[in-house]
């Protein structure tokens, strides 16, 4: 059974942000890009992004805030 991230729960989101060392916005973006809340897939995406993409993502997040 795959564990899912409850995106409606701020506590759950904070828990997974802590585990993945990402911001809430990065977590939401990863869920959106992967089109899933399965912990393993979202974590894999977050762990394997290149540093260049992280910089672009941060810039886009700042513009969209």
PDB file of N, CA, C, O and CB in Angstrom:
ATOM      1  N   UNK A   1       0.847  -1.177   0.000  1.00  0.00           N
ATOM      2  CA  UNK A   1       0.000   0.000   0.000  1.00  0.00           C
ATOM      3  C   UNK A   1       0.898   1.247   0.000  1.00  0.00           C
ATOM      4  O   UNK A   1       1.795   1.375   0.833  1.00  0.00           O
ATOM      5  CB  UNK A   1      -0.967  -0.006   1.231  1.00  0.00           C
ATOM      6  N   UNK A   2       0.649   2.144  -0.927  1.00  0.00           N
ATOM      7  CA  UNK A   2       1.422   3.377  -1.031  1.00  0.00           C
ATOM      8  C   UNK A   2       0.870   4.425  -0.080  1.00  0.00           C
ATOM      9  O   UNK A   2      -0.343   4.577   0.068  1.00  0.00           O
ATOM     10  CB  UNK A   2       1.412   3.906  -2.474  1.00  0.00           C
ATOM     11  N   UNK A   3       1.780   5.145   0.562  1.00  0.00           N
ATOM     12  CA  UNK A   3       1.371   6.234   1.439  1.00  0.00           C
ATOM     13  C   UNK A   3       1.174   7.490   0.598  1.00  0.00           C
ATOM     14  O   UNK A   3       1.940   7.751  -0.330  1.00  0.00           O
ATOM     15  CB  UNK A   3       2.420   6.475   2.567  1.00  0.00           C
ATOM     16  N   UNK A   4       0.151   8.259   0.925  1.00  0.00           N
ATOM     17  CA  UNK A   4      -0.168   9.480   0.183  1.00  0.00           C
ATOM     18  C   UNK A   4      -0.012  10.706   1.073  1.00  0.00           C
ATOM     19  O   UNK A   4      -0.188  10.635   2.289  1.00  0.00           O
ATOM     20  CB  UNK A   4      -1.596   9.413  -0.381  1.00  0.00           C
ATOM     21  N   UNK A   5       0.318  11.818   0.453  1.00  0.00           N
ATOM     22  CA  UNK A   5       0.409  13.097   1.136  1.00  0.00           C
ATOM     23  C   UNK A   5      -0.985  13.724   1.126  1.00  0.00           C
ATOM     24  O   UNK A   5      -1.592  13.892   0.068  1.00  0.00           O
ATOM     25  CB  UNK A   5       1.472  14.040   0.456  1.00  0.00           C
ATOM     26  N   UNK A   6      -1.482  14.064   2.304  1.00  0.00           N
ATOM     27  CA  UNK A   6      -2.785  14.723   2.411  1.00  0.00           C
ATOM     28  C   UNK A   6      -2.564  16.222   2.211  1.00  0.00           C
ATOM     29  O   UNK A   6      -2.209  16.936   3.149  1.00  0.00           O
ATOM     30  CB  UNK A   6      -3.475  14.425   3.802  1.00  0.00           C
ATOM     31  N   UNK A   7      -2.776  16.686   0.994  1.00  0.00           N
ATOM     32  CA  UNK A   7      -2.509  18.081   0.665  1.00  0.00           C
ATOM     33  C   UNK A   7      -3.505  19.036   1.329  1.00  0.00           C
ATOM     34  O   UNK A   7      -3.272  20.245   1.345  1.00  0.00           O
ATOM     35  CB  UNK A   7      -2.542  18.270  -0.838  1.00  0.00           C
ATOM     36  N   UNK A   8      -4.595  18.525   1.869  1.00  0.00           N
ATOM     37  CA  UNK A   8      -5.574  19.366   2.564  1.00  0.00           C
ATOM     38  C   UNK A   8      -5.217  19.575   4.036  1.00  0.00           C
ATOM     39  O   UNK A   8      -5.849  20.378   4.723  1.00  0.00           O
ATOM     40  CB  UNK A   8      -6.961  18.747   2.456  1.00  0.00           C
ATOM     41  N   UNK A   9      -4.201  18.849   4.519  1.00  0.00           N
ATOM     42  CA  UNK A   9      -3.807  18.938   5.920  1.00  0.00           C
ATOM     43  C   UNK A   9      -2.494  19.706   6.064  1.00  0.00           C
ATOM     44  O   UNK A   9      -1.447  19.226   5.628  1.00  0.00           O
ATOM     45  CB  UNK A   9      -3.674  17.533   6.529  1.00  0.00           C
ATOM     46  N   UNK A  10      -2.539  20.895   6.672  1.00  0.00           N
ATOM     47  CA  UNK A  10      -1.300  21.656   6.876  1.00  0.00           C
ATOM     48  C   UNK A  10      -0.265  20.880   7.698  1.00  0.00           C
ATOM     49  O   UNK A  10       0.936  20.991   7.450  1.00  0.00           O
ATOM     50  CB  UNK A  10      -1.612  22.979   7.568  1.00  0.00           C
ATOM     51  N   UNK A  11      -0.726  20.100   8.669  1.00  0.00           N
ATOM     52  CA  UNK A  11       0.195  19.322   9.493  1.00  0.00           C
ATOM     53  C   UNK A  11       0.889  18.243   8.661  1.00  0.00           C
ATOM     54  O   UNK A  11       2.093  18.028   8.802  1.00  0.00           O
ATOM     55  CB  UNK A  11      -0.553  18.682  10.675  1.00  0.00           C
ATOM     56  N   UNK A  12       0.140  17.574   7.804  1.00  0.00           N
ATOM     57  CA  UNK A  12       0.716  16.547   6.929  1.00  0.00           C
ATOM     58  C   UNK A  12       1.707  17.175   5.955  1.00  0.00           C
ATOM     59  O   UNK A  12       2.789  16.634   5.724  1.00  0.00           O
ATOM     60  CB  UNK A  12      -0.397  15.802   6.153  1.00  0.00           C
ATOM     61  N   UNK A  13       1.337  18.304   5.393  1.00  0.00           N
ATOM     62  CA  UNK A  13       2.232  18.989   4.459  1.00  0.00           C
ATOM     63  C   UNK A  13       3.525  19.400   5.153  1.00  0.00           C
ATOM     64  O   UNK A  13       4.611  19.238   4.596  1.00  0.00           O
ATOM     65  CB  UNK A  13       1.541  20.220   3.856  1.00  0.00           C
ATOM     66  N   UNK A  14       3.407  19.934   6.372  1.00  0.00           N
ATOM     67  CA  UNK A  14       4.597  20.341   7.128  1.00  0.00           C
ATOM     68  C   UNK A  14       5.478  19.135   7.433  1.00  0.00           C
ATOM     69  O   UNK A  14       6.704  19.226   7.366  1.00  0.00           O
ATOM     70  CB  UNK A  14       4.193  21.047   8.438  1.00  0.00           C
ATOM     71  N   UNK A  15       4.861  18.017   7.766  1.00  0.00           N
ATOM     72  CA  UNK A  15       5.612  16.792   8.053  1.00  0.00           C
ATOM     73  C   UNK A  15       6.446  16.377   6.846  1.00  0.00           C
ATOM     74  O   UNK A  15       7.639  16.100   6.973  1.00  0.00           O
ATOM     75  CB  UNK A  15       4.656  15.652   8.455  1.00  0.00           C
ATOM     76  N   UNK A  16       5.812  16.337   5.674  1.00  0.00           N
ATOM     77  CA  UNK A  16       6.527  15.896   4.476  1.00  0.00           C
ATOM     78  C   UNK A  16       7.526  16.947   3.996  1.00  0.00           C
ATOM     79  O   UNK A  16       8.567  16.589   3.445  1.00  0.00           O
ATOM     80  CB  UNK A  16       5.536  15.574   3.360  1.00  0.00           C
ATOM     81  N   UNK A  17       7.238  18.222   4.189  1.00  0.00           N
ATOM     82  CA  UNK A  17       8.223  19.259   3.851  1.00  0.00           C
ATOM     83  C   UNK A  17       9.484  19.074   4.687  1.00  0.00           C
ATOM     84  O   UNK A  17      10.596  19.245   4.187  1.00  0.00           O
ATOM     85  CB  UNK A  17       7.631  20.677   4.077  1.00  0.00           C
ATOM     86  N   UNK A  18       9.311  18.728   5.950  1.00  0.00           N
ATOM     87  CA  UNK A  18      10.455  18.466   6.810  1.00  0.00           C
ATOM     88  C   UNK A  18      11.244  17.252   6.359  1.00  0.00           C
ATOM     89  O   UNK A  18      12.474  17.263   6.376  1.00  0.00           O
ATOM     90  CB  UNK A  18      10.001  18.279   8.230  1.00  0.00           C
ATOM     91  N   UNK A  19      10.546  16.216   5.962  1.00  0.00           N
ATOM     92  CA  UNK A  19      11.226  15.000   5.499  1.00  0.00           C
ATOM     93  C   UNK A  19      11.939  15.210   4.168  1.00  0.00           C
ATOM     94  O   UNK A  19      13.023  14.669   3.950  1.00  0.00           O
ATOM     95  CB  UNK A  19      10.226  13.860   5.367  1.00  0.00           C
ATOM     96  N   UNK A  20      11.340  15.987   3.290  1.00  0.00           N
ATOM     97  CA  UNK A  20      11.919  16.202   1.963  1.00  0.00           C
ATOM     98  C   UNK A  20      12.820  17.435   1.914  1.00  0.00           C
ATOM     99  O   UNK A  20      13.430  17.708   0.880  1.00  0.00           O
ATOM    100  CB  UNK A  20      10.813  16.337   0.933  1.00  0.00           C
ATOM    101  N   UNK A  21      12.913  18.178   3.009  1.00  0.00           N
ATOM    102  CA  UNK A  21      13.695  19.424   3.056  1.00  0.00           C
ATOM    103  C   UNK A  21      13.304  20.362   1.919  1.00  0.00           C
ATOM    104  O   UNK A  21      14.145  20.823   1.148  1.00  0.00           O
ATOM    105  CB  UNK A  21      15.203  19.117   2.986  1.00  0.00           C
ATOM    106  N   UNK A  22      12.014  20.629   1.839  1.00  0.00           N
ATOM    107  CA  UNK A  22      11.508  21.523   0.796  1.00  0.00           C
ATOM    108  C   UNK A  22      10.493  22.474   1.411  1.00  0.00           C
ATOM    109  O   UNK A  22      10.024  22.266   2.530  1.00  0.00           O
ATOM    110  CB  UNK A  22      10.872  20.719  -0.378  1.00  0.00           C
ATOM    111  N   UNK A  23      10.169  23.498   0.677  1.00  0.00           N
ATOM    112  CA  UNK A  23       9.136  24.430   1.134  1.00  0.00           C
ATOM    113  C   UNK A  23       7.760  23.874   0.798  1.00  0.00           C
ATOM    114  O   UNK A  23       7.629  22.923   0.027  1.00  0.00           O
ATOM    115  CB  UNK A  23       9.328  25.829   0.493  1.00  0.00           C
ATOM    116  N   UNK A  24       6.738  24.481   1.388  1.00  0.00           N
ATOM    117  CA  UNK A  24       5.368  24.071   1.087  1.00  0.00           C
ATOM    118  C   UNK A  24       5.062  24.296  -0.389  1.00  0.00           C
ATOM    119  O   UNK A  24       4.388  23.480  -1.018  1.00  0.00           O
ATOM    120  CB  UNK A  24       4.363  24.842   1.968  1.00  0.00           C
ATOM    121  N   UNK A  25       5.555  25.400  -0.942  1.00  0.00           N
ATOM    122  CA  UNK A  25       5.327  25.696  -2.362  1.00  0.00           C
ATOM    123  C   UNK A  25       6.009  24.657  -3.250  1.00  0.00           C
ATOM    124  O   UNK A  25       5.446  24.238  -4.261  1.00  0.00           O
ATOM    125  CB  UNK A  25       5.842  27.108  -2.708  1.00  0.00           C
ATOM    126  N   UNK A  26       7.232  24.237  -2.871  1.00  0.00           N
ATOM    127  CA  UNK A  26       7.938  23.215  -3.656  1.00  0.00           C
ATOM    128  C   UNK A  26       7.196  21.882  -3.591  1.00  0.00           C
ATOM    129  O   UNK A  26       7.109  21.168  -4.589  1.00  0.00           O
ATOM    130  CB  UNK A  26       9.388  23.043  -3.146  1.00  0.00           C
ATOM    131  N   UNK A  27       6.664  21.549  -2.419  1.00  0.00           N
ATOM    132  CA  UNK A  27       5.889  20.312  -2.281  1.00  0.00           C
ATOM    133  C   UNK A  27       4.650  20.357  -3.165  1.00  0.00           C
ATOM    134  O   UNK A  27       4.358  19.399  -3.881  1.00  0.00           O
ATOM    135  CB  UNK A  27       5.486  20.083  -0.812  1.00  0.00           C
ATOM    136  N   UNK A  28       3.926  21.465  -3.116  1.00  0.00           N
ATOM    137  CA  UNK A  28       2.720  21.609  -3.940  1.00  0.00           C
ATOM    138  C   UNK A  28       3.063  21.546  -5.423  1.00  0.00           C
ATOM    139  O   UNK A  28       2.329  20.952  -6.213  1.00  0.00           O
ATOM    140  CB  UNK A  28       2.004  22.932  -3.621  1.00  0.00           C
ATOM    141  N   UNK A  29       4.174  22.159  -5.794  1.00  0.00           N
ATOM    142  CA  UNK A  29       4.590  22.126  -7.194  1.00  0.00           C
ATOM    143  C   UNK A  29       4.959  20.704  -7.619  1.00  0.00           C
ATOM    144  O   UNK A  29       4.618  20.278  -8.722  1.00  0.00           O
ATOM    145  CB  UNK A  29       5.779  23.074  -7.422  1.00  0.00           C
ATOM    146  N   UNK A  30       5.644  19.979  -6.758  1.00  0.00           N
ATOM    147  CA  UNK A  30       6.028  18.598  -7.071  1.00  0.00           C
ATOM    148  C   UNK A  30       4.792  17.720  -7.246  1.00  0.00           C
ATOM    149  O   UNK A  30       4.735  16.900  -8.162  1.00  0.00           O
ATOM    150  CB  UNK A  30       6.933  18.023  -5.964  1.00  0.00           C
ATOM    151  N   UNK A  31       3.809  17.891  -6.373  1.00  0.00           N
ATOM    152  CA  UNK A  31       2.560  17.122  -6.485  1.00  0.00           C
ATOM    153  C   UNK A  31       1.862  17.464  -7.797  1.00  0.00           C
ATOM    154  O   UNK A  31       1.338  16.581  -8.475  1.00  0.00           O
ATOM    155  CB  UNK A  31       1.619  17.410  -5.278  1.00  0.00           C
ATOM    156  N   UNK A  32       1.858  18.730  -8.145  1.00  0.00           N
ATOM    157  CA  UNK A  32       1.220  19.158  -9.392  1.00  0.00           C
ATOM    158  C   UNK A  32       1.941  18.602 -10.612  1.00  0.00           C
ATOM    159  O   UNK A  32       1.303  18.094 -11.533  1.00  0.00           O
ATOM    160  CB  UNK A  32       1.176  20.680  -9.467  1.00  0.00           C
ATOM    161  N   UNK A  33       3.254  18.694 -10.622  1.00  0.00           N
ATOM    162  CA  UNK A  33       4.034  18.209 -11.763  1.00  0.00           C
ATOM    163  C   UNK A  33       3.909  16.694 -11.918  1.00  0.00           C
ATOM    164  O   UNK A  33       3.738  16.181 -13.024  1.00  0.00           O
ATOM    165  CB  UNK A  33       5.507  18.599 -11.605  1.00  0.00           C
ATOM    166  N   UNK A  34       3.997  15.990 -10.790  1.00  0.00           N
ATOM    167  CA  UNK A  34       3.931  14.522 -10.842  1.00  0.00           C
ATOM    168  C   UNK A  34       2.498  14.022 -10.986  1.00  0.00           C
ATOM    169  O   UNK A  34       2.282  12.862 -11.336  1.00  0.00           O
ATOM    170  CB  UNK A  34       4.559  13.920  -9.587  1.00  0.00           C
ATOM    171  N   UNK A  35       1.515  14.886 -10.718  1.00  0.00           N
ATOM    172  CA  UNK A  35       0.097  14.549 -10.790  1.00  0.00           C
ATOM    173  C   UNK A  35      -0.244  13.362  -9.889  1.00  0.00           C
ATOM    174  O   UNK A  35      -1.035  12.492 -10.250  1.00  0.00           O
ATOM    175  CB  UNK A  35      -0.297  14.239 -12.232  1.00  0.00           C
ATOM    176  N   UNK A  36       0.381  13.352  -8.695  1.00  0.00           N
ATOM    177  CA  UNK A  36       0.129  12.306  -7.715  1.00  0.00           C
ATOM    178  C   UNK A  36       0.524  12.797  -6.337  1.00  0.00           C
ATOM    179  O   UNK A  36       1.335  13.714  -6.203  1.00  0.00           O
ATOM    180  CB  UNK A  36       0.893  11.017  -8.073  1.00  0.00           C
ATOM    181  N   UNK A  37      -0.053  12.184  -5.311  1.00  0.00           N
ATOM    182  CA  UNK A  37       0.341  12.478  -3.939  1.00  0.00           C
ATOM    183  C   UNK A  37       1.055  11.284  -3.308  1.00  0.00           C
ATOM    184  O   UNK A  37       1.253  11.256  -2.093  1.00  0.00           O
ATOM    185  CB  UNK A  37      -0.884  12.866  -3.104  1.00  0.00           C
ATOM    186  N   UNK A  38       1.437  10.310  -4.109  1.00  0.00           N
ATOM    187  CA  UNK A  38       2.158   9.146  -3.592  1.00  0.00           C
ATOM    188  C   UNK A  38       3.523   9.616  -3.083  1.00  0.00           C
ATOM    189  O   UNK A  38       4.304  10.210  -3.826  1.00  0.00           O
ATOM    190  CB  UNK A  38       2.317   8.034  -4.698  1.00  0.00           C
ATOM    191  N   UNK A  39       3.795   9.343  -1.814  1.00  0.00           N
ATOM    192  CA  UNK A  39       5.000   9.836  -1.150  1.00  0.00           C
ATOM    193  C   UNK A  39       6.267   9.469  -1.912  1.00  0.00           C
ATOM    194  O   UNK A  39       7.130  10.322  -2.120  1.00  0.00           O
ATOM    195  CB  UNK A  39       5.076   9.290   0.262  1.00  0.00           C
ATOM    196  N   UNK A  40       6.390   8.232  -2.325  1.00  0.00           N
ATOM    197  CA  UNK A  40       7.606   7.786  -3.005  1.00  0.00           C
ATOM    198  C   UNK A  40       7.862   8.527  -4.306  1.00  0.00           C
ATOM    199  O   UNK A  40       9.007   8.872  -4.600  1.00  0.00           O
ATOM    200  CB  UNK A  40       7.526   6.313  -3.280  1.00  0.00           C
ATOM    201  N   UNK A  41       6.837   8.774  -5.078  1.00  0.00           N
ATOM    202  CA  UNK A  41       7.006   9.454  -6.364  1.00  0.00           C
ATOM    203  C   UNK A  41       7.310  10.937  -6.188  1.00  0.00           C
ATOM    204  O   UNK A  41       8.156  11.494  -6.887  1.00  0.00           O
ATOM    205  CB  UNK A  41       5.757   9.282  -7.216  1.00  0.00           C
ATOM    206  N   UNK A  42       6.614  11.569  -5.253  1.00  0.00           N
ATOM    207  CA  UNK A  42       6.868  12.987  -4.992  1.00  0.00           C
ATOM    208  C   UNK A  42       8.283  13.152  -4.425  1.00  0.00           C
ATOM    209  O   UNK A  42       9.011  14.060  -4.826  1.00  0.00           O
ATOM    210  CB  UNK A  42       5.804  13.572  -4.008  1.00  0.00           C
ATOM    211  N   UNK A  43       8.665  12.285  -3.503  1.00  0.00           N
ATOM    212  CA  UNK A  43      10.004  12.338  -2.926  1.00  0.00           C
ATOM    213  C   UNK A  43      11.085  12.102  -3.960  1.00  0.00           C
ATOM    214  O   UNK A  43      12.125  12.761  -3.936  1.00  0.00           O
ATOM    215  CB  UNK A  43      10.133  11.324  -1.822  1.00  0.00           C
ATOM    216  N   UNK A  44      10.852  11.171  -4.867  1.00  0.00           N
ATOM    217  CA  UNK A  44      11.817  10.900  -5.928  1.00  0.00           C
ATOM    218  C   UNK A  44      11.992  12.125  -6.821  1.00  0.00           C
ATOM    219  O   UNK A  44      13.114  12.476  -7.186  1.00  0.00           O
ATOM    220  CB  UNK A  44      11.372   9.689  -6.766  1.00  0.00           C
ATOM    221  N   UNK A  45      10.895  12.768  -7.168  1.00  0.00           N
ATOM    222  CA  UNK A  45      10.975  13.984  -7.974  1.00  0.00           C
ATOM    223  C   UNK A  45      11.791  15.057  -7.256  1.00  0.00           C
ATOM    224  O   UNK A  45      12.691  15.661  -7.840  1.00  0.00           O
ATOM    225  CB  UNK A  45       9.567  14.511  -8.292  1.00  0.00           C
ATOM    226  N   UNK A  46      11.466  15.288  -5.981  1.00  0.00           N
ATOM    227  CA  UNK A  46      12.166  16.329  -5.232  1.00  0.00           C
ATOM    228  C   UNK A  46      13.649  16.016  -5.056  1.00  0.00           C
ATOM    229  O   UNK A  46      14.483  16.922  -5.055  1.00  0.00           O
ATOM    230  CB  UNK A  46      11.518  16.513  -3.873  1.00  0.00           C
ATOM    231  N   UNK A  47      13.971  14.752  -4.911  1.00  0.00           N
ATOM    232  CA  UNK A  47      15.369  14.358  -4.687  1.00  0.00           C
ATOM    233  C   UNK A  47      16.209  14.389  -5.950  1.00  0.00           C
ATOM    234  O   UNK A  47      17.434  14.489  -5.873  1.00  0.00           O
ATOM    235  CB  UNK A  47      15.424  12.979  -4.095  1.00  0.00           C
ATOM    236  N   UNK A  48      15.582  14.305  -7.100  1.00  0.00           N
ATOM    237  CA  UNK A  48      16.352  14.176  -8.337  1.00  0.00           C
ATOM    238  C   UNK A  48      16.303  15.415  -9.224  1.00  0.00           C
ATOM    239  O   UNK A  48      16.809  15.388 -10.346  1.00  0.00           O
ATOM    240  CB  UNK A  48      15.856  12.999  -9.113  1.00  0.00           C
ATOM    241  N   UNK A  49      15.707  16.487  -8.746  1.00  0.00           N
ATOM    242  CA  UNK A  49      15.746  17.722  -9.537  1.00  0.00           C
ATOM    243  C   UNK A  49      17.172  18.220  -9.597  1.00  0.00           C
ATOM    244  O   UNK A  49      17.925  18.096  -8.631  1.00  0.00           O
ATOM    245  CB  UNK A  49      14.811  18.809  -8.938  1.00  0.00           C
ATOM    246  N   UNK A  50      17.537  18.779 -10.722  1.00  0.00           N
ATOM    247  CA  UNK A  50      18.889  19.333 -10.844  1.00  0.00           C
ATOM    248  C   UNK A  50      18.940  20.687 -10.152  1.00  0.00           C
ATOM    249  O   UNK A  50      17.911  21.351 -10.027  1.00  0.00           O
ATOM    250  CB  UNK A  50      19.310  19.465 -12.339  1.00  0.00           C
ATOM    251  N   UNK A  51      20.125  21.111  -9.697  1.00  0.00           N
ATOM    252  CA  UNK A  51      20.235  22.427  -9.037  1.00  0.00           C
ATOM    253  C   UNK A  51      19.767  23.569  -9.930  1.00  0.00           C
ATOM    254  O   UNK A  51      19.196  24.543  -9.439  1.00  0.00           O
ATOM    255  CB  UNK A  51      21.676  22.680  -8.612  1.00  0.00           C
ATOM    256  N   UNK A  52      20.001  23.460 -11.241  1.00  0.00           N
ATOM    257  CA  UNK A  52      19.562  24.513 -12.155  1.00  0.00           C
ATOM    258  C   UNK A  52      18.042  24.633 -12.142  1.00  0.00           C
ATOM    259  O   UNK A  52      17.507  25.742 -12.152  1.00  0.00           O
ATOM    260  CB  UNK A  52      20.063  24.233 -13.584  1.00  0.00           C
ATOM    261  N   UNK A  53      17.341  23.497 -12.120  1.00  0.00           N
ATOM    262  CA  UNK A  53      15.885  23.527 -12.096  1.00  0.00           C
ATOM    263  C   UNK A  53      15.379  24.103 -10.781  1.00  0.00           C
ATOM    264  O   UNK A  53      14.376  24.816 -10.765  1.00  0.00           O
ATOM    265  CB  UNK A  53      15.317  22.125 -12.314  1.00  0.00           C
ATOM    266  N   UNK A  54      16.054  23.806  -9.687  1.00  0.00           N
ATOM    267  CA  UNK A  54      15.636  24.353  -8.398  1.00  0.00           C
ATOM    268  C   UNK A  54      15.722  25.863  -8.416  1.00  0.00           C
ATOM    269  O   UNK A  54      14.840  26.538  -7.884  1.00  0.00           O
ATOM    270  CB  UNK A  54      16.491  23.787  -7.261  1.00  0.00           C
ATOM    271  N   UNK A  55      16.777  26.411  -9.022  1.00  0.00           N
ATOM    272  CA  UNK A  55      16.918  27.864  -9.095  1.00  0.00           C
ATOM    273  C   UNK A  55      15.813  28.469  -9.953  1.00  0.00           C
ATOM    274  O   UNK A  55      15.251  29.503  -9.593  1.00  0.00           O
ATOM    275  CB  UNK A  55      18.297  28.244  -9.657  1.00  0.00           C
ATOM    276  N   UNK A  56      15.500  27.852 -11.063  1.00  0.00           N
ATOM    277  CA  UNK A  56      14.416  28.332 -11.922  1.00  0.00           C
ATOM    278  C   UNK A  56      13.099  28.231 -11.185  1.00  0.00           C
ATOM    279  O   UNK A  56      12.295  29.163 -11.218  1.00  0.00           O
ATOM    280  CB  UNK A  56      14.357  27.535 -13.240  1.00  0.00           C
ATOM    281  N   UNK A  57      12.863  27.093 -10.510  1.00  0.00           N
ATOM    282  CA  UNK A  57      11.627  26.911  -9.770  1.00  0.00           C
ATOM    283  C   UNK A  57      11.468  27.988  -8.708  1.00  0.00           C
ATOM    284  O   UNK A  57      10.377  28.538  -8.555  1.00  0.00           O
ATOM    285  CB  UNK A  57      11.587  25.530  -9.131  1.00  0.00           C
ATOM    286  N   UNK A  58      12.525  28.302  -7.973  1.00  0.00           N
ATOM    287  CA  UNK A  58      12.451  29.322  -6.941  1.00  0.00           C
ATOM    288  C   UNK A  58      12.119  30.673  -7.555  1.00  0.00           C
ATOM    289  O   UNK A  58      11.323  31.429  -6.997  1.00  0.00           O
ATOM    290  CB  UNK A  58      13.766  29.396  -6.161  1.00  0.00           C
ATOM    291  N   UNK A  59      12.725  30.987  -8.706  1.00  0.00           N
ATOM    292  CA  UNK A  59      12.449  32.255  -9.388  1.00  0.00           C
ATOM    293  C   UNK A  59      10.988  32.316  -9.813  1.00  0.00           C
ATOM    294  O   UNK A  59      10.322  33.333  -9.618  1.00  0.00           O
ATOM    295  CB  UNK A  59      13.373  32.431 -10.615  1.00  0.00           C
ATOM    296  N   UNK A  60      10.487  31.223 -10.397  1.00  0.00           N
ATOM    297  CA  UNK A  60       9.082  31.185 -10.821  1.00  0.00           C
ATOM    298  C   UNK A  60       8.150  31.278  -9.633  1.00  0.00           C
ATOM    299  O   UNK A  60       7.115  31.940  -9.707  1.00  0.00           O
ATOM    300  CB  UNK A  60       8.791  29.909 -11.607  1.00  0.00           C
ATOM    301  N   UNK A  61       8.509  30.610  -8.518  1.00  0.00           N
ATOM    302  CA  UNK A  61       7.664  30.672  -7.326  1.00  0.00           C
ATOM    303  C   UNK A  61       7.587  32.105  -6.808  1.00  0.00           C
ATOM    304  O   UNK A  61       6.523  32.558  -6.387  1.00  0.00           O
ATOM    305  CB  UNK A  61       8.201  29.730  -6.227  1.00  0.00           C
ATOM    306  N   UNK A  62       8.694  32.807  -6.836  1.00  0.00           N
ATOM    307  CA  UNK A  62       8.719  34.196  -6.364  1.00  0.00           C
ATOM    308  C   UNK A  62       7.860  35.080  -7.258  1.00  0.00           C
ATOM    309  O   UNK A  62       7.167  35.975  -6.773  1.00  0.00           O
ATOM    310  CB  UNK A  62      10.163  34.729  -6.321  1.00  0.00           C
ATOM    311  N   UNK A  63       7.906  34.831  -8.554  1.00  0.00           N
ATOM    312  CA  UNK A  63       7.106  35.637  -9.490  1.00  0.00           C
ATOM    313  C   UNK A  63       5.617  35.359  -9.328  1.00  0.00           C
ATOM    314  O   UNK A  63       4.794  36.262  -9.476  1.00  0.00           O
ATOM    315  CB  UNK A  63       7.533  35.357 -10.937  1.00  0.00           C
ATOM    316  N   UNK A  64       5.269  34.105  -9.025  1.00  0.00           N
ATOM    317  CA  UNK A  64       3.859  33.722  -8.931  1.00  0.00           C
ATOM    318  C   UNK A  64       3.259  33.977  -7.547  1.00  0.00           C
ATOM    319  O   UNK A  64       2.063  33.772  -7.343  1.00  0.00           O
ATOM    320  CB  UNK A  64       3.706  32.262  -9.283  1.00  0.00           C
ATOM    321  N   UNK A  65       4.073  34.418  -6.612  1.00  0.00           N
ATOM    322  CA  UNK A  65       3.577  34.625  -5.226  1.00  0.00           C
ATOM    323  C   UNK A  65       2.736  35.882  -5.127  1.00  0.00           C
ATOM    324  O   UNK A  65       2.241  36.210  -4.048  1.00  0.00           O
ATOM    325  CB  UNK A  65       4.752  34.714  -4.231  1.00  0.00           C
TER     326      UNK A  65
END
